Amino acid sequence: MVLDAVAAGMQAALTRSRVSALNIANAHSEGYRAYRVVQSAGAPGSGPETRVERTDAPTDLVDETVSQITVKHEMALYAGVMRRQDQMVGSLLDLLA
């Protein structure tokens, strides 16, 4: 169950990273309007629900830079949770052996 929530969180972060990259790549395209990722709480233990929406605003490169940095830290956090879960399962198996 923990790993399901972690995987959903990682998928949401990956979606934000991809949308941000798209916005940055098109920032100077005439008439381009940025996309944004909207997240809401999913069912308990399932991670966030994510959807992508088009905005009426041009790309804000400062916001996109912050988004990229945030995603980097979130992915490191999720990877740490997965490592810790693996260690806990390993310890449990050692106790049962």
Secondary structure, DSSP 8 states (H G I E B T S, - for coil): -HHHHHHHHHHHHHHHHHHHHHHHHTTTSTT---EEEEEE--STTS--EEEEEE-SS---HHHHHHHHHHHHHHHHHHHHHHHHHHHHHHHHHHHH-
